[in-house]
Amino acid sequence: MRASGILLHISSLPSLYGIGTLGSEAYKFIDFLKEAGQSYWQILPVCPTSYGDSPYQSFSTYAGNPYFIDFELLKKDGLLIEADYEGIDWGDNPGYADYEKLYNNRFDVLKRAYKRFCDRDKTDFYRFLDDNERWISNYALFMSIKNENDGKCWLEWEDGLKRRDPHSLWLFKESHKEDVEFWEFVQFMFFEQWKKLKAYATENGIKIIGDIPIYVALDSADVWVSPDLFDLDDELMPKTVAGCPPDIFSEDGQLWGNPIYNWQRHKETGYGWWIDRMKSAKELYDVIRIDHFRGFDEFFTIPYGDETARGGSWRQGPGMDLFRALEEKLGTLPIIAEDLGFLTPGVKKLLKDSGYPGMKVLQYAFSDRENDYLPFRYDKNCVCYVGTHDNAPIKEWITEITDDELEFCKEYMGYNGKTDSDFVWSLIRLMMASVADTAIILMQDCLELGKESRMNTPSMPYGNWQWRMQKDAITDALTEKIATLTELYGR
């Protein structure tokens, strides 16, 4: 069935408090999607961001981002008053998230809400803790210990806490009960607000495409709780870390730094950790995009401590063995496989055997006339983008490509426009017209924005994930324009 949607992360929604939230602007965005004839809202991972502010480097694969909790909704629940959050400096530019100010101010406000919550009936809260016991208590304890240690990585904690000695953990929890419960409360509030927003999306015919990274961060509750599932030494230090080999874009490759999975151990445990992870994702989203899908076929490992990816090597991944185990326990999974980049025969076979739709990105299509990303080479079972959160918006992209690529693109489209706006919408039209079952438009392209709106530049560790949409950016004319294209191409 043909359908389309828009990619905009929650952090990029307008709000008065430094970052997009699960509040009124999120509901308005769902209204816009419905009016524009869309079927999907694609977002990035909603987990807490850590160093570098990336949603792909989180303290937990299960937890929700405290920054997304909406203050106005907490006020409606009687947990905040306006004086708790008005007048705080959230940054001087509503077009960008100032993560330093968010980190320094937001938790103080949430602690005020927690103080009022302590006097409430906690029946629903305790039910939430029971329902999420597989991760919530460990995450809350992890965050409490981390704060007590000035944010240091768990590998730098005292040995008893680092190695999860039961007596050491009990002593800490007994002496920090209130702080541990605060972190549980934060997650309770996030998921209460998320559940209501998700229900509203469902009521309005909008499915949410979520996103999970293939890897987890080294400094995470996930690795701290289950070190045997990762390639660590006896001191719990990584032996190898993840990344990408050198290529035409980067002579040193990419050094991501995430710990590598001990896939043999995962297999021995029946892939229980992955089953839990995908079960949570399936409950959270309607469709799950898995980042770096090729890593399940082969994955690139770099010796820990290397300064570049040059010394890395390839190893064999779990392949269909993992996905058969997942589907045996969870049924058919609504997965989009991020299969971008160089695709080996093994990756192509894994994609075919799994049946999952892969991704096609038009920005990669015009380097040569035999390119697999050219729309006439698509099969239906794919998701097409002009660009993703990792790409430049179209108005920036046309300034970066070669003259030959630009001319080929125009020739391919039969382009006869005159303005940048014409070009942007011609590319969107080409994507919408393709045979791909699903087409996803980047919101920045809908708004015809340029370099200033780029969400992420891969391999740049800082300065990403900041862009936010202006409050009145979505107009009736834009809504009608998208709706017309959507109807025209049967989406």
KATARA-V86183 format. One record per run of one state. SS is the DSSP state (helix for helix, strand for strand, loop for the rest). FROM is the first residue (numbers start at 1). TO is the last residue. If there is no record, write none. Layout:
BEGIN
SS;FROM;TO / SS;FROM;TO
END
This chain:
BEGIN
loop;1;2 / strand;3;7 / loop;8;9 / helix;10;12 / loop;13;23 / helix;24;35 / loop;36;39 / strand;40;42 / loop;43;50 / helix;51;53 / loop;54;65 / helix;66;68 / loop;69;70 / helix;71;76 / loop;77;81 / helix;82;84 / loop;85;95 / strand;96;96 / loop;97;98 / helix;99;117 / loop;118;122 / helix;123;131 / loop;132;135 / helix;136;148 / loop;149;153 / helix;154;156 / loop;157;158 / helix;159;162 / loop;163;165 / helix;166;175 / loop;176;176 / helix;177;203 / loop;204;206 / strand;207;212 / loop;213;220 / helix;221;225 / loop;226;226 / helix;227;229 / strand;230;230 / loop;231;231 / strand;232;232 / loop;233;237 / strand;238;238 / loop;239;239 / strand;240;244 / loop;245;253 / strand;254;259 / loop;260;260 / strand;261;261 / loop;262;262 / helix;263;268 / loop;269;271 / helix;272;284 / loop;285;286 / strand;287;290 / loop;291;292 / helix;293;296 / loop;297;297 / strand;298;303 / loop;304;312 / strand;313;316 / loop;317;319 / helix;320;330 / loop;331;334 / strand;335;337 / loop;338;344 / helix;345;354 / loop;355;356 / strand;357;361 / helix;362;364 / loop;365;374 / helix;375;377 / loop;378;381 / strand;382;385 / loop;386;393 / helix;394;400 / loop;401;402 / helix;403;413 / loop;414;419 / helix;420;433 / loop;434;437 / strand;438;442 / helix;443;446 / loop;447;450 / helix;451;453 / loop;454;466 / strand;467;467 / loop;468;475 / helix;476;488 / loop;489;491
END
